[in-house]
Amino acid sequence: MYLHLGEKTVIKTSSIVGIFDLDNTTVSKNTRAFLTDAEKKGRVINVSYELPKSFIVCEEDGDTTVYISQLSSQTLFRRNKI
């Protein structure tokens, strides 16, 4: 199955490691360090230029990619369950 993250971005659900709320998780120093490191390595993809609400961590073939989405983590989670 696939999950639509917004705009024109669709990912395989089998590659999803986690769906996270940006407001709640970026309080942690470790999460901020992870996102900073991923951005430095060029592994962050902004799905939209609207206000970001969540990020999705995906792993495929040993490569980790972080998608930043304007959709809430609850919306993405519900879409993933359908």
DSSP file with accessible surface (Angstrom, degrees, kcal/mol):
  #  RESIDUE AA STRUCTURE BP1 BP2  ACC     N-H-->O    O-->H-N    N-H-->O    O-->H-N    TCO  KAPPA ALPHA  PHI   PSI    X-CA   Y-CA   Z-CA
    1    1 A M              0   0  152      0, 0.0    12,-2.4     0, 0.0    13,-0.5   0.000 360.0 360.0 360.0 167.1    0.0    0.0    0.0
    2    2 A Y  E     -A   12   0A 154     10,-0.3     2,-0.4    11,-0.1    10,-0.2  -0.882 360.0-145.2-127.7 155.5    0.9    3.6   -0.3
    3    3 A L  E     -A   11   0A   3      8,-2.9     8,-2.3    -2,-0.3     2,-0.6  -0.985  13.2-139.7-124.5 126.6    0.4    6.7    1.8
    4    4 A H  E     -A   10   0A  78     -2,-0.4     6,-0.2     6,-0.2     3,-0.1  -0.744  16.6-175.5 -86.1 121.0   -0.3   10.2    0.4
    5    5 A L  E     -     0   0A   0      4,-2.6    66,-0.5    -2,-0.6    65,-0.3   0.524  53.3 -79.5 -94.3  -7.3    1.7   12.8    2.4
    6    6 A G  E >  S+A    9   0A   3      3,-0.7     3,-2.4     1,-0.2    -1,-0.4  -0.457  97.1  25.9 122.2 161.1    0.3   15.8    0.7
    7    7 A E  T 3  S-     0   0  106      1,-0.2    -1,-0.2    -2,-0.2    41,-0.1  -0.297 129.8 -32.2  49.7-121.5    0.9   17.7   -2.6
    8    8 A K  T 3  S+     0   0  197     39,-0.3     2,-0.5    -3,-0.1    -1,-0.2   0.017 105.5 117.9-115.2  25.8    2.3   15.1   -5.0
    9    9 A T  E <   +A    6   0A  32     -3,-2.4    -4,-2.6    38,-0.1    -3,-0.7  -0.854  30.9 168.2-105.8 125.2    4.2   12.9   -2.6
   10   10 A V  E     -A    4   0A  79     -2,-0.5     2,-0.3    -6,-0.2    -6,-0.2  -0.992   9.4-172.4-131.8 136.8    3.3    9.3   -2.0
   11   11 A I  E     -A    3   0A   9     -8,-2.3    -8,-2.9    -2,-0.4     2,-0.3  -0.900  31.9 -99.9-127.2 159.7    5.4    6.7   -0.2
   12   12 A K  E >   -A    2   0A  84     -2,-0.3     3,-1.2   -10,-0.2     4,-0.3  -0.602  24.5-142.1 -75.3 133.4    5.2    2.9    0.4
   13   13 A T  G >  S+     0   0   34    -12,-2.4     3,-1.2    -2,-0.3    -1,-0.1   0.810  98.8  65.6 -67.4 -26.2    3.7    2.1    3.8
   14   14 A S  G 3  S+     0   0  106    -13,-0.5    -1,-0.3     1,-0.2   -12,-0.1   0.717  98.1  54.5 -68.7 -17.8    6.2   -0.8    4.2
   15   15 A S  G <  S+     0   0    7     -3,-1.2    44,-2.7    43,-0.1     2,-0.3   0.556  81.5 112.8 -91.6  -6.9    9.0    1.7    4.3
   16   16 A I  E <   +B   58   0B  33     -3,-1.2    42,-0.3    -4,-0.3     3,-0.1  -0.502  34.7 174.4 -74.5 125.8    7.6    3.8    7.2
   17   17 A V  E     -     0   0B  92     40,-3.4     2,-0.3     1,-0.4    41,-0.2   0.798  67.8 -22.2 -92.7 -39.1    9.5    3.6   10.4
   18   18 A G  E     -B   57   0B  13     39,-1.5    39,-2.4     2,-0.0     2,-0.5  -0.975  44.9-137.7-170.0 154.1    7.4    6.2   12.2
   19   19 A I  E     -B   56   0B  37     -2,-0.3     2,-0.4    37,-0.2    37,-0.2  -0.989  33.5-172.1-118.4 124.0    5.0    9.2   12.0
   20   20 A F  E     -B   55   0B  76     35,-2.9    35,-2.3    -2,-0.5     2,-0.4  -0.930  27.2-123.4-127.7 143.4    5.7   12.0   14.4
   21   21 A D  E  >  -B   54   0B  28     -2,-0.4     4,-2.0    33,-0.2     5,-0.3  -0.680  21.2-147.2 -79.3 127.3    4.1   15.2   15.5
   22   22 A L  H  > S+     0   0   30     31,-2.1     4,-1.7    -2,-0.4    32,-0.1   0.895  92.9  51.6 -66.3 -41.1    6.6   18.0   15.0
   23   23 A D  H  4 S+     0   0  119     30,-0.5    -1,-0.2     1,-0.2     4,-0.2   0.906 116.4  38.3 -64.7 -42.2    5.4   20.1   18.0
   24   24 A N  H >4 S+     0   0  124      1,-0.1     3,-0.5     2,-0.1     4,-0.2   0.857 119.5  43.0 -79.4 -36.6    5.6   17.3   20.5
   25   25 A T  H >< S+     0   0   34     -4,-2.0     3,-1.3     1,-0.2     6,-0.3   0.787  99.2  67.3 -86.9 -26.2    8.8   15.5   19.4
   26   26 A T  T 3< S+     0   0   42     -4,-1.7    -1,-0.2    -5,-0.3    -2,-0.1   0.504  82.1  79.4 -76.7   1.2   11.1   18.5   18.6
   27   27 A V  T <  S+     0   0  111     -3,-0.5    -1,-0.3    -4,-0.2     2,-0.2   0.849  79.1  85.8 -68.5 -32.3   11.2   19.3   22.3
   28   28 A S  S <> S-     0   0   50     -3,-1.3     4,-2.0    -4,-0.2     5,-0.2  -0.475  75.9-143.3 -75.0 134.6   13.7   16.5   22.7
   29   29 A K  H  > S+     0   0  162     -2,-0.2     4,-2.3     1,-0.2     5,-0.2   0.875 101.8  55.3 -62.5 -37.2   17.3   17.3   22.1
   30   30 A N  H  > S+     0   0  128      2,-0.2     4,-2.3     1,-0.2    -1,-0.2   0.890 106.8  49.1 -66.0 -39.5   17.8   13.9   20.5
   31   31 A T  H  > S+     0   0   32     -6,-0.3     4,-2.6     2,-0.2     5,-0.2   0.924 111.1  49.5 -66.5 -44.0   15.0   14.5   17.9
   32   32 A R  H  X S+     0   0  117     -4,-2.0     4,-2.5     1,-0.2    -2,-0.2   0.914 111.5  49.7 -61.4 -39.8   16.4   17.9   17.0
   33   33 A A  H  X S+     0   0   59     -4,-2.3     4,-2.6     2,-0.2    -2,-0.2   0.909 110.4  50.5 -65.4 -41.1   19.9   16.4   16.6
   34   34 A F  H  X S+     0   0   82     -4,-2.3     4,-2.5     2,-0.2    -2,-0.2   0.938 112.8  45.4 -61.6 -46.9   18.4   13.6   14.4
   35   35 A L  H  X S+     0   0   27     -4,-2.6     4,-2.3     2,-0.2    -2,-0.2   0.902 113.1  50.2 -66.0 -39.5   16.6   16.0   12.1
   36   36 A T  H  X S+     0   0   67     -4,-2.5     4,-2.4    -5,-0.2    -1,-0.2   0.929 111.7  48.2 -63.1 -44.6   19.6   18.3   11.9
   37   37 A D  H  X S+     0   0   75     -4,-2.6     4,-1.7     1,-0.2    -2,-0.2   0.917 111.3  49.8 -63.4 -42.9   21.8   15.4   10.9
   38   38 A A  H  <>S+     0   0    8     -4,-2.5     5,-2.9     1,-0.2     6,-0.3   0.896 110.9  50.1 -63.6 -38.4   19.3   14.2    8.3
   39   39 A E  H ><5S+     0   0  133     -4,-2.3     3,-1.4     1,-0.2     5,-0.2   0.914 108.2  52.1 -67.7 -40.7   19.1   17.7    6.8
   40   40 A K  H 3<5S+     0   0  172     -4,-2.4    -1,-0.2     1,-0.3    -2,-0.2   0.852 109.7  50.3 -62.1 -33.8   22.9   18.0    6.6
   41   41 A K  T 3<5S-     0   0  131     -4,-1.7    -1,-0.3    -5,-0.2    -2,-0.2   0.434 116.8-115.4 -84.6  -0.4   23.0   14.7    4.8
   42   42 A G  T < 5S+     0   0   65     -3,-1.4    -3,-0.2    -4,-0.2    -2,-0.1   0.785  80.0 124.3  73.8  28.6   20.4   15.9    2.3
   43   43 A R      < +     0   0   92     -5,-2.9    23,-3.1    -6,-0.2     2,-0.5   0.192  41.7  98.2-106.7  15.6   17.8   13.3    3.4
   44   44 A V  E     -c   66   0B  37     -6,-0.3     2,-0.5    -5,-0.2    23,-0.2  -0.911  50.6-169.7-107.5 130.0   15.0   15.7    4.3
   45   45 A I  E     -c   67   0B  72     21,-3.0    23,-2.8    -2,-0.5     2,-0.6  -0.978  13.5-147.0-121.0 120.1   12.2   16.3    1.8
   46   46 A N  E     -c   68   0B  92     -2,-0.5    23,-0.2    21,-0.2     3,-0.1  -0.776   7.2-166.0 -84.7 120.2    9.7   19.0    2.4
   47   47 A V  S    S+     0   0   12     21,-2.9   -39,-0.3    -2,-0.6     2,-0.3   0.845  72.0   5.2 -74.6 -34.2    6.4   17.9    1.0
   48   48 A S        -     0   0   15     20,-0.5    -1,-0.2     2,-0.2    20,-0.0  -0.958  61.4-128.8-146.9 160.0    4.8   21.4    1.1
   49   49 A Y  S    S+     0   0  220     -2,-0.3     2,-0.1    -3,-0.1    20,-0.0   0.301  79.1 103.9 -95.6   9.6    5.9   24.9    1.9
   50   50 A E  S    S-     0   0  119      1,-0.2    -2,-0.2     0, 0.0    -3,-0.0  -0.271  95.1 -59.3 -77.4 176.2    2.9   25.3    4.3
   51   51 A L        -     0   0  137      1,-0.1    -1,-0.2    19,-0.1     2,-0.2  -0.353  62.6-125.1 -59.4 119.6    3.4   25.2    8.0
   52   52 A P        +     0   0   51      0, 0.0    18,-0.3     0, 0.0    -1,-0.1  -0.473  35.8 169.3 -72.7 140.0    4.8   21.8    8.9
   53   53 A K        +     0   0  101     16,-2.7   -31,-2.1     1,-0.3   -30,-0.5   0.555  60.4  13.9-120.8 -21.3    2.9   19.7   11.4
   54   54 A S  E     -BD  21  69B   0     15,-1.9    15,-2.5   -33,-0.3     2,-0.4  -0.961  54.9-144.7-150.4 164.0    4.6   16.2   11.2
   55   55 A F  E     -BD  20  68B   5    -35,-2.3   -35,-2.9    -2,-0.3     2,-0.5  -0.992  10.7-152.6-135.0 147.9    7.5   14.3    9.9
   56   56 A I  E     -BD  19  67B   0     11,-2.6    11,-2.7    -2,-0.4     2,-0.5  -0.975   6.2-151.2-121.5 126.4    7.7   10.8    8.6
   57   57 A V  E     -BD  18  66B  12    -39,-2.4   -40,-3.4    -2,-0.5   -39,-1.5  -0.882  19.8-178.8-100.5 126.3   10.8    8.6    8.9
   58   58 A C  E     -BD  16  65B   6      7,-2.9     7,-2.8    -2,-0.5     2,-0.4  -0.944  12.7-163.6-124.6 147.2   11.2    6.0    6.1
   59   59 A E  E     + D   0  64B  99    -44,-2.7     2,-0.4    -2,-0.4     5,-0.2  -0.994  14.9 164.9-133.1 125.7   13.9    3.4    5.5
   60   60 A E  E >  S- D   0  63B  87      3,-2.2     3,-1.9    -2,-0.4   -45,-0.0  -0.980  72.5  -9.6-142.2 125.8   14.3    1.6    2.2
   61   61 A D  T 3  S-     0   0  154     -2,-0.4     3,-0.1     1,-0.3    -1,-0.1   0.847 128.7 -55.6  56.8  35.4   17.4   -0.4    1.2
   62   62 A G  T 3  S+     0   0   55      1,-0.2     2,-0.5     0, 0.0    -1,-0.3   0.437 112.5 118.6  82.2  -3.7   19.3    0.9    4.3
   63   63 A D  E <   - D   0  60B  83     -3,-1.9    -3,-2.2     2,-0.0     2,-0.5  -0.848  53.6-147.4 -99.1 132.1   18.7    4.6    3.4
   64   64 A T  E     - D   0  59B  44     -2,-0.5     2,-0.4    -5,-0.2    -5,-0.2  -0.835  16.1-176.5 -99.7 132.3   16.8    6.8    5.8
   65   65 A T  E     - D   0  58B  33     -7,-2.8    -7,-2.9    -2,-0.5     2,-0.5  -0.981  12.6-152.5-127.5 139.4   14.6    9.6    4.4
   66   66 A V  E     -cD  44  57B   0    -23,-3.1   -21,-3.0    -2,-0.4     2,-0.5  -0.960   8.3-161.6-114.1 124.6   12.7   12.2    6.4
   67   67 A Y  E     -cD  45  56B  40    -11,-2.7   -11,-2.6    -2,-0.5     2,-0.5  -0.914   6.2-151.9-105.6 130.8    9.5   13.7    4.9
   68   68 A I  E     -cD  46  55B  22    -23,-2.8   -21,-2.9    -2,-0.5   -20,-0.5  -0.907  22.2-172.8-102.1 124.2    8.2   17.0    6.4
   69   69 A S  E     - D   0  54B   1    -15,-2.5   -16,-2.7    -2,-0.5   -15,-1.9  -0.885  35.4-143.0-123.3 151.0    4.4   17.2    5.9
   70   70 A Q  S    S+     0   0   24     -2,-0.3     2,-0.2   -65,-0.3   -64,-0.1   0.548  80.7  93.2 -82.9  -7.9    1.8   19.9    6.4
   71   71 A L  S    S-     0   0   32    -66,-0.5   -18,-0.3   -17,-0.1    -2,-0.2  -0.592  85.2-107.4 -85.7 148.6   -0.7   17.2    7.5
   72   72 A S     >  -     0   0   26     -2,-0.2     4,-2.2     1,-0.1     5,-0.2  -0.315  23.0-117.3 -71.8 157.8   -1.1   16.3   11.1
   73   73 A S  H  > S+     0   0   17    -20,-0.4     4,-2.5     1,-0.2     5,-0.2   0.867 115.8  56.0 -63.6 -33.8    0.3   13.0   12.4
   74   74 A Q  H  > S+     0   0  108      2,-0.2     4,-2.5     1,-0.2    -1,-0.2   0.910 107.1  48.7 -65.3 -42.1   -3.2   11.9   13.3
   75   75 A T  H  > S+     0   0   37      2,-0.2     4,-2.4     1,-0.2    -2,-0.2   0.931 113.5  46.5 -63.0 -45.6   -4.4   12.4    9.8
   76   76 A L  H  X S+     0   0    0     -4,-2.2     4,-2.0     2,-0.2    -2,-0.2   0.902 111.3  51.9 -64.6 -39.7   -1.5   10.5    8.4
   77   77 A F  H  X S+     0   0  110     -4,-2.5     4,-1.5     2,-0.2    -2,-0.2   0.930 110.7  47.7 -63.0 -44.1   -2.0    7.7   10.9
   78   78 A R  H  X S+     0   0  154     -4,-2.5     4,-1.0     1,-0.2    -2,-0.2   0.907 111.0  51.2 -63.7 -41.3   -5.7    7.4   10.0
   79   79 A R  H  < S+     0   0   95     -4,-2.4     3,-0.4     1,-0.2    -1,-0.2   0.864 108.7  52.4 -61.7 -36.5   -4.8    7.3    6.3
   80   80 A N  H  < S+     0   0   51     -4,-2.0    -1,-0.2     1,-0.2    -2,-0.2   0.805 106.0  54.1 -70.3 -29.2   -2.3    4.6    6.9
   81   81 A K  H  <        0   0  145     -4,-1.5    -1,-0.2    -3,-0.2    -2,-0.2   0.701 360.0 360.0 -78.9 -20.6   -4.9    2.4    8.7
   82   82 A I     <        0   0  152     -4,-1.0    -3,-0.0    -3,-0.4    -4,-0.0  -0.306 360.0 360.0 -71.7 360.0   -7.4    2.5    5.9
